């Protein structure tokens, strides 16, 4: 089931984040992801990505919760690593920490903005876009393997969605390319 493109992109950007010392955040870090060598009195805590513990049962529960099957490529993404931050180009993926990832994703889907702008219109958010919107699955036109079109939802203009890519895998490839090109400028 693994997709080497998705896995290599996620791994590259998580490692880049660590090299830039971006794997720090204030507050509590799950002990499974926390740096065991860090002084416990420091305010900013160091975290490390770990292998995902997402189960098939949890995926099935999430699909029931949102009322849609998830794309196979997105399931690969969810089942690869846990992280607190993953930024690729303008996308900041929903926090995916071990033990609370489900709650974080459901919160983004159901509590981020009024449901009549998102889930009721067939939009399932999974990443913040810049500081003004979400990347969403557009579930009204599913294709094989539930590969939904990816759109950008703008919270300033909630009824005007912008096409981003044909599916999750092509979105990951596009984000990776944009990110690497921006670093070369």
PAVO-840958 format. One record per residue (C-alpha): y, z, x; residue in one letter; residue number from 0. Coordinates in Angstrom, 1 decimal, decimal comma, padded with zeros to 4 digits. Example, Ala and Ser with C-alpha at 12.3 -4.5 7.8 and 13.67 -1.06 7.14 Angstrom:
REM PAVO-840958
{v -004,5	w 007,8	u 012,3	aa A	i 0}
{v -001,1	w 007,1	u 013,7	aa S	i 1}
REM end
This chain:
REM PAVO-840958
{v 000,0	w 000,0	u 000,0	aa X	i 0}
{v 002,4	w 000,5	u 002,9	aa X	i 1}
{v 005,1	w -002,0	u 003,6	aa X	i 2}
{v 006,0	w -002,1	u 007,3	aa X	i 3}
{v 009,5	w -003,5	u 006,5	aa X	i 4}
{v 010,5	w -000,6	u 004,3	aa X	i 5}
{v 008,9	w 002,0	u 006,7	aa X	i 6}
{v 010,5	w 000,6	u 009,8	aa X	i 7}
{v 013,9	w 000,4	u 008,2	aa X	i 8}
{v 013,7	w 004,0	u 006,9	aa X	i 9}
{v 012,4	w 005,2	u 010,3	aa X	i 10}
{v 015,1	w 003,3	u 012,2	aa X	i 11}
{v 018,0	w 004,8	u 010,2	aa X	i 12}
{v 016,6	w 008,3	u 010,1	aa X	i 13}
{v 016,3	w 008,3	u 013,9	aa X	i 14}
{v 019,8	w 006,8	u 014,2	aa X	i 15}
{v 021,0	w 009,7	u 012,1	aa X	i 16}
{v 019,3	w 012,2	u 014,3	aa X	i 17}
{v 020,6	w 010,6	u 017,5	aa X	i 18}
{v 024,2	w 010,8	u 016,1	aa X	i 19}
{v 023,5	w 014,5	u 015,3	aa X	i 20}
{v 024,1	w 013,8	u 011,6	aa X	i 21}
{v 021,0	w 015,8	u 010,6	aa X	i 22}
{v 023,0	w 018,9	u 010,0	aa X	i 23}
{v 024,2	w 020,4	u 006,8	aa X	i 24}
{v 025,6	w 023,7	u 005,6	aa X	i 25}
{v 023,4	w 026,1	u 003,6	aa X	i 26}
{v 019,7	w 026,5	u 003,2	aa X	i 27}
{v 017,2	w 024,1	u 004,6	aa X	i 28}
{v 013,6	w 024,1	u 003,5	aa X	i 29}
{v 011,6	w 025,9	u 006,3	aa X	i 30}
{v 009,2	w 022,9	u 006,6	aa X	i 31}
{v 012,2	w 020,7	u 007,5	aa X	i 32}
{v 014,4	w 023,2	u 009,5	aa X	i 33}
{v 014,7	w 023,2	u 013,2	aa X	i 34}
{v 012,7	w 026,3	u 014,3	aa X	i 35}
{v 014,7	w 026,7	u 017,5	aa X	i 36}
{v 018,1	w 027,0	u 015,8	aa X	i 37}
{v 020,1	w 030,2	u 015,8	aa X	i 38}
{v 019,7	w 031,5	u 012,2	aa X	i 39}
{v 023,3	w 032,7	u 012,2	aa X	i 40}
{v 024,8	w 029,2	u 012,6	aa X	i 41}
{v 026,4	w 027,9	u 009,4	aa X	i 42}
{v 025,4	w 024,3	u 009,8	aa X	i 43}
{v 021,6	w 023,9	u 009,7	aa X	i 44}
{v 019,6	w 021,3	u 011,6	aa X	i 45}
{v 016,9	w 019,4	u 009,6	aa X	i 46}
{v 014,3	w 016,9	u 010,5	aa X	i 47}
{v 012,6	w 014,3	u 008,4	aa X	i 48}
{v 008,9	w 015,0	u 007,7	aa X	i 49}
{v 006,0	w 013,1	u 006,3	aa X	i 50}
{v 006,3	w 012,9	u 002,5	aa X	i 51}
{v 004,1	w 015,1	u 000,4	aa X	i 52}
{v 004,9	w 013,2	u -002,8	aa X	i 53}
{v 001,8	w 012,8	u -004,9	aa X	i 54}
{v 000,6	w 010,2	u -007,3	aa X	i 55}
{v 000,8	w 012,8	u -010,1	aa X	i 56}
{v 004,4	w 013,5	u -009,3	aa X	i 57}
{v 005,2	w 009,8	u -009,4	aa X	i 58}
{v 003,4	w 009,6	u -012,8	aa X	i 59}
{v 005,5	w 012,5	u -014,1	aa X	i 60}
{v 008,7	w 011,0	u -012,9	aa X	i 61}
{v 007,8	w 007,7	u -014,6	aa X	i 62}
{v 007,2	w 009,6	u -017,8	aa X	i 63}
{v 010,5	w 011,4	u -017,3	aa X	i 64}
{v 012,5	w 008,2	u -016,9	aa X	i 65}
{v 010,5	w 006,1	u -019,3	aa X	i 66}
{v 009,7	w 003,3	u -016,8	aa X	i 67}
{v 007,1	w 002,6	u -014,1	aa X	i 68}
{v 008,7	w 002,6	u -010,7	aa X	i 69}
{v 008,6	w -000,4	u -008,4	aa X	i 70}
{v 005,8	w -000,4	u -005,9	aa X	i 71}
{v 008,2	w -000,7	u -003,0	aa X	i 72}
{v 010,2	w 002,3	u -004,2	aa X	i 73}
{v 007,0	w 004,3	u -004,4	aa X	i 74}
{v 006,3	w 003,4	u -000,8	aa X	i 75}
{v 009,8	w 004,6	u 000,1	aa X	i 76}
{v 009,3	w 007,9	u -001,8	aa X	i 77}
{v 005,9	w 008,5	u -000,2	aa X	i 78}
{v 007,0	w 007,9	u 003,4	aa X	i 79}
{v 009,4	w 010,7	u 004,5	aa X	i 80}
{v 011,4	w 013,6	u 003,2	aa X	i 81}
{v 015,0	w 013,8	u 004,3	aa X	i 82}
{v 018,3	w 015,4	u 003,3	aa X	i 83}
{v 020,4	w 012,3	u 004,1	aa X	i 84}
{v 019,6	w 008,7	u 004,6	aa X	i 85}
{v 022,6	w 006,3	u 004,9	aa X	i 86}
{v 022,1	w 002,6	u 005,3	aa X	i 87}
{v 025,3	w 000,5	u 005,2	aa X	i 88}
{v 027,2	w 001,7	u 002,1	aa X	i 89}
{v 024,1	w 003,3	u 000,4	aa X	i 90}
{v 023,5	w 007,0	u 000,6	aa X	i 91}
{v 020,0	w 007,6	u -000,9	aa X	i 92}
{v 019,4	w 010,5	u -003,2	aa X	i 93}
{v 018,4	w 013,6	u -001,2	aa X	i 94}
{v 014,7	w 013,7	u -000,8	aa X	i 95}
{v 013,8	w 017,1	u 000,6	aa X	i 96}
{v 010,3	w 018,4	u 000,4	aa X	i 97}
{v 009,7	w 020,7	u -002,6	aa X	i 98}
{v 012,9	w 019,8	u -004,4	aa X	i 99}
{v 013,0	w 015,9	u -004,2	aa X	i 100}
{v 011,9	w 015,5	u -007,8	aa X	i 101}
{v 014,7	w 017,8	u -009,1	aa X	i 102}
{v 017,3	w 016,0	u -007,0	aa X	i 103}
{v 016,3	w 012,6	u -008,2	aa X	i 104}
{v 016,1	w 013,7	u -011,9	aa X	i 105}
{v 019,6	w 015,3	u -011,5	aa X	i 106}
{v 021,0	w 012,0	u -010,2	aa X	i 107}
{v 019,4	w 010,0	u -013,0	aa X	i 108}
{v 020,2	w 012,3	u -015,9	aa X	i 109}
{v 023,1	w 014,5	u -014,9	aa X	i 110}
{v 025,3	w 012,4	u -012,5	aa X	i 111}
{v 027,3	w 010,6	u -015,2	aa X	i 112}
{v 026,9	w 010,3	u -019,0	aa X	i 113}
{v 023,6	w 008,9	u -020,0	aa X	i 114}
{v 025,2	w 006,3	u -022,3	aa X	i 115}
{v 026,5	w 004,6	u -019,1	aa X	i 116}
{v 023,3	w 004,6	u -017,2	aa X	i 117}
{v 019,8	w 005,4	u -018,5	aa X	i 118}
{v 020,6	w 004,4	u -022,1	aa X	i 119}
{v 021,6	w 001,0	u -020,7	aa X	i 120}
{v 018,5	w 000,6	u -018,6	aa X	i 121}
{v 020,1	w 001,7	u -015,3	aa X	i 122}
{v 018,2	w 004,1	u -013,1	aa X	i 123}
{v 020,3	w 005,3	u -010,1	aa X	i 124}
{v 018,6	w 006,1	u -006,8	aa X	i 125}
{v 021,5	w 006,0	u -004,3	aa X	i 126}
{v 025,2	w 006,5	u -004,1	aa X	i 127}
{v 027,2	w 003,4	u -003,3	aa X	i 128}
{v 030,2	w 004,0	u -001,1	aa X	i 129}
{v 032,3	w 006,6	u -003,0	aa X	i 130}
{v 032,6	w 004,8	u -006,2	aa X	i 131}
{v 029,2	w 004,1	u -007,7	aa X	i 132}
{v 025,4	w 004,0	u -007,7	aa X	i 133}
{v 022,7	w 001,5	u -006,7	aa X	i 134}
{v 020,5	w 001,3	u -009,7	aa X	i 135}
{v 017,3	w -000,3	u -010,9	aa X	i 136}
{v 018,1	w -002,6	u -013,9	aa X	i 137}
{v 015,1	w -002,0	u -016,1	aa X	i 138}
{v 015,9	w -004,4	u -018,8	aa X	i 139}
{v 014,3	w -007,4	u -017,0	aa X	i 140}
{v 011,2	w -006,1	u -015,2	aa X	i 141}
{v 009,1	w -008,4	u -013,0	aa X	i 142}
{v 005,8	w -008,1	u -011,3	aa X	i 143}
{v 005,1	w -004,7	u -009,8	aa X	i 144}
{v 008,0	w -003,4	u -011,9	aa X	i 145}
{v 010,3	w -004,9	u -009,3	aa X	i 146}
{v 013,7	w -004,5	u -011,0	aa X	i 147}
{v 016,9	w -006,2	u -010,0	aa X	i 148}
{v 019,2	w -003,9	u -008,1	aa X	i 149}
{v 022,7	w -003,6	u -009,3	aa X	i 150}
{v 025,8	w -001,7	u -008,2	aa X	i 151}
{v 027,2	w 000,5	u -011,0	aa X	i 152}
{v 030,9	w 001,3	u -010,7	aa X	i 153}
{v 031,9	w 004,6	u -012,2	aa X	i 154}
{v 035,5	w 003,3	u -012,6	aa X	i 155}
{v 034,3	w 000,3	u -014,6	aa X	i 156}
{v 031,0	w 001,5	u -016,1	aa X	i 157}
{v 030,2	w -001,6	u -018,2	aa X	i 158}
{v 030,8	w -004,1	u -015,4	aa X	i 159}
{v 027,7	w -004,1	u -013,2	aa X	i 160}
{v 027,5	w -006,1	u -010,0	aa X	i 161}
{v 024,3	w -007,8	u -008,8	aa X	i 162}
{v 023,1	w -006,6	u -005,4	aa X	i 163}
{v 019,6	w -007,9	u -004,8	aa X	i 164}
{v 016,5	w -009,2	u -006,5	aa X	i 165}
{v 014,4	w -006,1	u -005,8	aa X	i 166}
{v 014,1	w -002,9	u -003,8	aa X	i 167}
{v 012,5	w -004,5	u -000,7	aa X	i 168}
{v 015,1	w -007,3	u -000,5	aa X	i 169}
{v 017,8	w -004,6	u -001,0	aa X	i 170}
{v 016,5	w -002,6	u 002,0	aa X	i 171}
{v 016,4	w -005,7	u 004,2	aa X	i 172}
{v 020,0	w -006,6	u 003,1	aa X	i 173}
{v 021,3	w -003,0	u 003,7	aa X	i 174}
{v 019,6	w -002,9	u 007,1	aa X	i 175}
{v 021,2	w -006,2	u 008,1	aa X	i 176}
{v 024,6	w -005,2	u 006,9	aa X	i 177}
{v 024,4	w -001,9	u 008,7	aa X	i 178}
{v 023,4	w -003,4	u 012,0	aa X	i 179}
{v 026,0	w -006,1	u 011,8	aa X	i 180}
{v 028,7	w -003,5	u 011,1	aa X	i 181}
{v 027,8	w -001,6	u 014,2	aa X	i 182}
{v 028,0	w -004,8	u 016,3	aa X	i 183}
{v 031,7	w -005,5	u 015,3	aa X	i 184}
REM end
